[in-house]
């Protein structure tokens, strides 16, 4: 698996695309959490929460500036 996050590519996305991408990453982390060993589950869950928070904050900012 190769990393697919590239900041330069992320910044080229529209705000809506960024929000969608972050939500997809949150879902991926949740999926990993559901299959992870107990000692890693909380880390994946926290990662999912962080991606979700980022998506929500970006969505809020987009609404404020539109």
Phi and psi restraints in degrees (range 20) as a CNS / XPLOR table:
assign (resid 1 and name C) (resid 2 and name N)
       (resid 2 and name CA) (resid 2 and name C) 1.0 -105.8 20.0 2
assign (resid 2 and name N) (resid 2 and name CA)
       (resid 2 and name C) (resid 3 and name N) 1.0 148.2 20.0 2
assign (resid 2 and name C) (resid 3 and name N)
       (resid 3 and name CA) (resid 3 and name C) 1.0 -63.5 20.0 2
assign (resid 3 and name N) (resid 3 and name CA)
       (resid 3 and name C) (resid 4 and name N) 1.0 139.9 20.0 2
assign (resid 3 and name C) (resid 4 and name N)
       (resid 4 and name CA) (resid 4 and name C) 1.0 -115.0 20.0 2
assign (resid 4 and name N) (resid 4 and name CA)
       (resid 4 and name C) (resid 5 and name N) 1.0 4.6 20.0 2
assign (resid 4 and name C) (resid 5 and name N)
       (resid 5 and name CA) (resid 5 and name C) 1.0 -92.6 20.0 2
assign (resid 5 and name N) (resid 5 and name CA)
       (resid 5 and name C) (resid 6 and name N) 1.0 119.3 20.0 2
assign (resid 5 and name C) (resid 6 and name N)
       (resid 6 and name CA) (resid 6 and name C) 1.0 -128.5 20.0 2
assign (resid 6 and name N) (resid 6 and name CA)
       (resid 6 and name C) (resid 7 and name N) 1.0 115.9 20.0 2
assign (resid 6 and name C) (resid 7 and name N)
       (resid 7 and name CA) (resid 7 and name C) 1.0 -55.4 20.0 2
assign (resid 7 and name N) (resid 7 and name CA)
       (resid 7 and name C) (resid 8 and name N) 1.0 -40.2 20.0 2
assign (resid 7 and name C) (resid 8 and name N)
       (resid 8 and name CA) (resid 8 and name C) 1.0 -63.1 20.0 2
assign (resid 8 and name N) (resid 8 and name CA)
       (resid 8 and name C) (resid 9 and name N) 1.0 -36.9 20.0 2
assign (resid 8 and name C) (resid 9 and name N)
       (resid 9 and name CA) (resid 9 and name C) 1.0 -73.9 20.0 2
assign (resid 9 and name N) (resid 9 and name CA)
       (resid 9 and name C) (resid 10 and name N) 1.0 -39.7 20.0 2
assign (resid 9 and name C) (resid 10 and name N)
       (resid 10 and name CA) (resid 10 and name C) 1.0 -58.8 20.0 2
assign (resid 10 and name N) (resid 10 and name CA)
       (resid 10 and name C) (resid 11 and name N) 1.0 -43.0 20.0 2
assign (resid 10 and name C) (resid 11 and name N)
       (resid 11 and name CA) (resid 11 and name C) 1.0 -68.7 20.0 2
assign (resid 11 and name N) (resid 11 and name CA)
       (resid 11 and name C) (resid 12 and name N) 1.0 -18.6 20.0 2
assign (resid 11 and name C) (resid 12 and name N)
       (resid 12 and name CA) (resid 12 and name C) 1.0 -80.7 20.0 2
assign (resid 12 and name N) (resid 12 and name CA)
       (resid 12 and name C) (resid 13 and name N) 1.0 -15.6 20.0 2
assign (resid 12 and name C) (resid 13 and name N)
       (resid 13 and name CA) (resid 13 and name C) 1.0 -72.7 20.0 2
assign (resid 13 and name N) (resid 13 and name CA)
       (resid 13 and name C) (resid 14 and name N) 1.0 155.6 20.0 2
assign (resid 13 and name C) (resid 14 and name N)
       (resid 14 and name CA) (resid 14 and name C) 1.0 -71.3 20.0 2
assign (resid 14 and name N) (resid 14 and name CA)
       (resid 14 and name C) (resid 15 and name N) 1.0 161.1 20.0 2
assign (resid 14 and name C) (resid 15 and name N)
       (resid 15 and name CA) (resid 15 and name C) 1.0 -55.3 20.0 2
assign (resid 15 and name N) (resid 15 and name CA)
       (resid 15 and name C) (resid 16 and name N) 1.0 -41.3 20.0 2
assign (resid 15 and name C) (resid 16 and name N)
       (resid 16 and name CA) (resid 16 and name C) 1.0 -64.3 20.0 2
assign (resid 16 and name N) (resid 16 and name CA)
       (resid 16 and name C) (resid 17 and name N) 1.0 -38.5 20.0 2
assign (resid 16 and name C) (resid 17 and name N)
       (resid 17 and name CA) (resid 17 and name C) 1.0 -66.3 20.0 2
assign (resid 17 and name N) (resid 17 and name CA)
       (resid 17 and name C) (resid 18 and name N) 1.0 -37.3 20.0 2
assign (resid 17 and name C) (resid 18 and name N)
       (resid 18 and name CA) (resid 18 and name C) 1.0 -63.9 20.0 2
assign (resid 18 and name N) (resid 18 and name CA)
       (resid 18 and name C) (resid 19 and name N) 1.0 -44.1 20.0 2
assign (resid 18 and name C) (resid 19 and name N)
       (resid 19 and name CA) (resid 19 and name C) 1.0 -61.0 20.0 2
assign (resid 19 and name N) (resid 19 and name CA)
       (resid 19 and name C) (resid 20 and name N) 1.0 -46.2 20.0 2
assign (resid 19 and name C) (resid 20 and name N)
       (resid 20 and name CA) (resid 20 and name C) 1.0 -61.3 20.0 2
assign (resid 20 and name N) (resid 20 and name CA)
       (resid 20 and name C) (resid 21 and name N) 1.0 -42.8 20.0 2
assign (resid 20 and name C) (resid 21 and name N)
       (resid 21 and name CA) (resid 21 and name C) 1.0 -63.6 20.0 2
assign (resid 21 and name N) (resid 21 and name CA)
       (resid 21 and name C) (resid 22 and name N) 1.0 -44.0 20.0 2
assign (resid 21 and name C) (resid 22 and name N)
       (resid 22 and name CA) (resid 22 and name C) 1.0 -63.9 20.0 2
assign (resid 22 and name N) (resid 22 and name CA)
       (resid 22 and name C) (resid 23 and name N) 1.0 -39.8 20.0 2
assign (resid 22 and name C) (resid 23 and name N)
       (resid 23 and name CA) (resid 23 and name C) 1.0 -64.8 20.0 2
assign (resid 23 and name N) (resid 23 and name CA)
       (resid 23 and name C) (resid 24 and name N) 1.0 -37.0 20.0 2
assign (resid 23 and name C) (resid 24 and name N)
       (resid 24 and name CA) (resid 24 and name C) 1.0 -65.5 20.0 2
assign (resid 24 and name N) (resid 24 and name CA)
       (resid 24 and name C) (resid 25 and name N) 1.0 -39.8 20.0 2
assign (resid 24 and name C) (resid 25 and name N)
       (resid 25 and name CA) (resid 25 and name C) 1.0 -65.8 20.0 2
assign (resid 25 and name N) (resid 25 and name CA)
       (resid 25 and name C) (resid 26 and name N) 1.0 -37.5 20.0 2
assign (resid 25 and name C) (resid 26 and name N)
       (resid 26 and name CA) (resid 26 and name C) 1.0 -61.6 20.0 2
assign (resid 26 and name N) (resid 26 and name CA)
       (resid 26 and name C) (resid 27 and name N) 1.0 -43.2 20.0 2
assign (resid 26 and name C) (resid 27 and name N)
       (resid 27 and name CA) (resid 27 and name C) 1.0 -63.9 20.0 2
assign (resid 27 and name N) (resid 27 and name CA)
       (resid 27 and name C) (resid 28 and name N) 1.0 -41.0 20.0 2
assign (resid 27 and name C) (resid 28 and name N)
       (resid 28 and name CA) (resid 28 and name C) 1.0 -60.7 20.0 2
assign (resid 28 and name N) (resid 28 and name CA)
       (resid 28 and name C) (resid 29 and name N) 1.0 -43.8 20.0 2
assign (resid 28 and name C) (resid 29 and name N)
       (resid 29 and name CA) (resid 29 and name C) 1.0 -65.1 20.0 2
assign (resid 29 and name N) (resid 29 and name CA)
       (resid 29 and name C) (resid 30 and name N) 1.0 -38.0 20.0 2
assign (resid 29 and name C) (resid 30 and name N)
       (resid 30 and name CA) (resid 30 and name C) 1.0 -64.3 20.0 2
assign (resid 30 and name N) (resid 30 and name CA)
       (resid 30 and name C) (resid 31 and name N) 1.0 -41.1 20.0 2
assign (resid 30 and name C) (resid 31 and name N)
       (resid 31 and name CA) (resid 31 and name C) 1.0 -61.7 20.0 2
assign (resid 31 and name N) (resid 31 and name CA)
       (resid 31 and name C) (resid 32 and name N) 1.0 -42.9 20.0 2
assign (resid 31 and name C) (resid 32 and name N)
       (resid 32 and name CA) (resid 32 and name C) 1.0 -64.1 20.0 2
assign (resid 32 and name N) (resid 32 and name CA)
       (resid 32 and name C) (resid 33 and name N) 1.0 -39.9 20.0 2
assign (resid 32 and name C) (resid 33 and name N)
       (resid 33 and name CA) (resid 33 and name C) 1.0 -60.6 20.0 2
assign (resid 33 and name N) (resid 33 and name CA)
       (resid 33 and name C) (resid 34 and name N) 1.0 -38.7 20.0 2
assign (resid 33 and name C) (resid 34 and name N)
       (resid 34 and name CA) (resid 34 and name C) 1.0 -67.5 20.0 2
assign (resid 34 and name N) (resid 34 and name CA)
       (resid 34 and name C) (resid 35 and name N) 1.0 -19.6 20.0 2
assign (resid 34 and name C) (resid 35 and name N)
       (resid 35 and name CA) (resid 35 and name C) 1.0 -112.4 20.0 2
assign (resid 35 and name N) (resid 35 and name CA)
       (resid 35 and name C) (resid 36 and name N) 1.0 -0.5 20.0 2
assign (resid 35 and name C) (resid 36 and name N)
       (resid 36 and name CA) (resid 36 and name C) 1.0 -80.3 20.0 2
assign (resid 36 and name N) (resid 36 and name CA)
       (resid 36 and name C) (resid 37 and name N) 1.0 157.8 20.0 2
assign (resid 36 and name C) (resid 37 and name N)
       (resid 37 and name CA) (resid 37 and name C) 1.0 -63.3 20.0 2
assign (resid 37 and name N) (resid 37 and name CA)
       (resid 37 and name C) (resid 38 and name N) 1.0 151.1 20.0 2
assign (resid 37 and name C) (resid 38 and name N)
       (resid 38 and name CA) (resid 38 and name C) 1.0 -51.3 20.0 2
assign (resid 38 and name N) (resid 38 and name CA)
       (resid 38 and name C) (resid 39 and name N) 1.0 -38.8 20.0 2
assign (resid 38 and name C) (resid 39 and name N)
       (resid 39 and name CA) (resid 39 and name C) 1.0 -70.8 20.0 2
assign (resid 39 and name N) (resid 39 and name CA)
       (resid 39 and name C) (resid 40 and name N) 1.0 -15.9 20.0 2
assign (resid 39 and name C) (resid 40 and name N)
       (resid 40 and name CA) (resid 40 and name C) 1.0 -105.5 20.0 2
assign (resid 40 and name N) (resid 40 and name CA)
       (resid 40 and name C) (resid 41 and name N) 1.0 -17.1 20.0 2
assign (resid 40 and name C) (resid 41 and name N)
       (resid 41 and name CA) (resid 41 and name C) 1.0 -55.1 20.0 2
assign (resid 41 and name N) (resid 41 and name CA)
       (resid 41 and name C) (resid 42 and name N) 1.0 -46.3 20.0 2
assign (resid 41 and name C) (resid 42 and name N)
       (resid 42 and name CA) (resid 42 and name C) 1.0 -66.7 20.0 2
assign (resid 42 and name N) (resid 42 and name CA)
       (resid 42 and name C) (resid 43 and name N) 1.0 -31.0 20.0 2
assign (resid 42 and name C) (resid 43 and name N)
       (resid 43 and name CA) (resid 43 and name C) 1.0 -68.0 20.0 2
assign (resid 43 and name N) (resid 43 and name CA)
       (resid 43 and name C) (resid 44 and name N) 1.0 -45.1 20.0 2
assign (resid 43 and name C) (resid 44 and name N)
       (resid 44 and name CA) (resid 44 and name C) 1.0 -64.6 20.0 2
assign (resid 44 and name N) (resid 44 and name CA)
       (resid 44 and name C) (resid 45 and name N) 1.0 -38.7 20.0 2
assign (resid 44 and name C) (resid 45 and name N)
       (resid 45 and name CA) (resid 45 and name C) 1.0 -63.3 20.0 2
assign (resid 45 and name N) (resid 45 and name CA)
       (resid 45 and name C) (resid 46 and name N) 1.0 -41.7 20.0 2
assign (resid 45 and name C) (resid 46 and name N)
       (resid 46 and name CA) (resid 46 and name C) 1.0 -66.2 20.0 2
assign (resid 46 and name N) (resid 46 and name CA)
       (resid 46 and name C) (resid 47 and name N) 1.0 -40.0 20.0 2
assign (resid 46 and name C) (resid 47 and name N)
       (resid 47 and name CA) (resid 47 and name C) 1.0 -60.4 20.0 2
assign (resid 47 and name N) (resid 47 and name CA)
       (resid 47 and name C) (resid 48 and name N) 1.0 -43.6 20.0 2
assign (resid 47 and name C) (resid 48 and name N)
       (resid 48 and name CA) (resid 48 and name C) 1.0 -60.5 20.0 2
assign (resid 48 and name N) (resid 48 and name CA)
       (resid 48 and name C) (resid 49 and name N) 1.0 -41.9 20.0 2
assign (resid 48 and name C) (resid 49 and name N)
       (resid 49 and name CA) (resid 49 and name C) 1.0 -63.4 20.0 2
assign (resid 49 and name N) (resid 49 and name CA)
       (resid 49 and name C) (resid 50 and name N) 1.0 -41.2 20.0 2
assign (resid 49 and name C) (resid 50 and name N)
       (resid 50 and name CA) (resid 50 and name C) 1.0 -65.3 20.0 2
assign (resid 50 and name N) (resid 50 and name CA)
       (resid 50 and name C) (resid 51 and name N) 1.0 -42.8 20.0 2
assign (resid 50 and name C) (resid 51 and name N)
       (resid 51 and name CA) (resid 51 and name C) 1.0 -62.1 20.0 2
assign (resid 51 and name N) (resid 51 and name CA)
       (resid 51 and name C) (resid 52 and name N) 1.0 -40.5 20.0 2
assign (resid 51 and name C) (resid 52 and name N)
       (resid 52 and name CA) (resid 52 and name C) 1.0 -65.1 20.0 2
assign (resid 52 and name N) (resid 52 and name CA)
       (resid 52 and name C) (resid 53 and name N) 1.0 -43.1 20.0 2
assign (resid 52 and name C) (resid 53 and name N)
       (resid 53 and name CA) (resid 53 and name C) 1.0 -62.0 20.0 2
assign (resid 53 and name N) (resid 53 and name CA)
       (resid 53 and name C) (resid 54 and name N) 1.0 -42.0 20.0 2
assign (resid 53 and name C) (resid 54 and name N)
       (resid 54 and name CA) (resid 54 and name C) 1.0 -62.5 20.0 2
assign (resid 54 and name N) (resid 54 and name CA)
       (resid 54 and name C) (resid 55 and name N) 1.0 -44.4 20.0 2
assign (resid 54 and name C) (resid 55 and name N)
       (resid 55 and name CA) (resid 55 and name C) 1.0 -60.8 20.0 2
assign (resid 55 and name N) (resid 55 and name CA)
       (resid 55 and name C) (resid 56 and name N) 1.0 -45.0 20.0 2
assign (resid 55 and name C) (resid 56 and name N)
       (resid 56 and name CA) (resid 56 and name C) 1.0 -66.3 20.0 2
assign (resid 56 and name N) (resid 56 and name CA)
       (resid 56 and name C) (resid 57 and name N) 1.0 -40.2 20.0 2
assign (resid 56 and name C) (resid 57 and name N)
       (resid 57 and name CA) (resid 57 and name C) 1.0 -66.4 20.0 2
assign (resid 57 and name N) (resid 57 and name CA)
       (resid 57 and name C) (resid 58 and name N) 1.0 -41.4 20.0 2
assign (resid 57 and name C) (resid 58 and name N)
       (resid 58 and name CA) (resid 58 and name C) 1.0 -64.8 20.0 2
assign (resid 58 and name N) (resid 58 and name CA)
       (resid 58 and name C) (resid 59 and name N) 1.0 -40.0 20.0 2
assign (resid 58 and name C) (resid 59 and name N)
       (resid 59 and name CA) (resid 59 and name C) 1.0 -64.0 20.0 2
assign (resid 59 and name N) (resid 59 and name CA)
       (resid 59 and name C) (resid 60 and name N) 1.0 -41.4 20.0 2
assign (resid 59 and name C) (resid 60 and name N)
       (resid 60 and name CA) (resid 60 and name C) 1.0 -63.1 20.0 2
assign (resid 60 and name N) (resid 60 and name CA)
       (resid 60 and name C) (resid 61 and name N) 1.0 -45.0 20.0 2
assign (resid 60 and name C) (resid 61 and name N)
       (resid 61 and name CA) (resid 61 and name C) 1.0 -62.5 20.0 2
assign (resid 61 and name N) (resid 61 and name CA)
       (resid 61 and name C) (resid 62 and name N) 1.0 -38.7 20.0 2
assign (resid 61 and name C) (resid 62 and name N)
       (resid 62 and name CA) (resid 62 and name C) 1.0 -63.5 20.0 2
assign (resid 62 and name N) (resid 62 and name CA)
       (resid 62 and name C) (resid 63 and name N) 1.0 -42.5 20.0 2
assign (resid 62 and name C) (resid 63 and name N)
       (resid 63 and name CA) (resid 63 and name C) 1.0 -64.2 20.0 2
assign (resid 63 and name N) (resid 63 and name CA)
       (resid 63 and name C) (resid 64 and name N) 1.0 -36.8 20.0 2
assign (resid 63 and name C) (resid 64 and name N)
       (resid 64 and name CA) (resid 64 and name C) 1.0 -70.2 20.0 2
assign (resid 64 and name N) (resid 64 and name CA)
       (resid 64 and name C) (resid 65 and name N) 1.0 -32.1 20.0 2
assign (resid 64 and name C) (resid 65 and name N)
       (resid 65 and name CA) (resid 65 and name C) 1.0 -96.7 20.0 2
assign (resid 65 and name N) (resid 65 and name CA)
       (resid 65 and name C) (resid 66 and name N) 1.0 -1.9 20.0 2
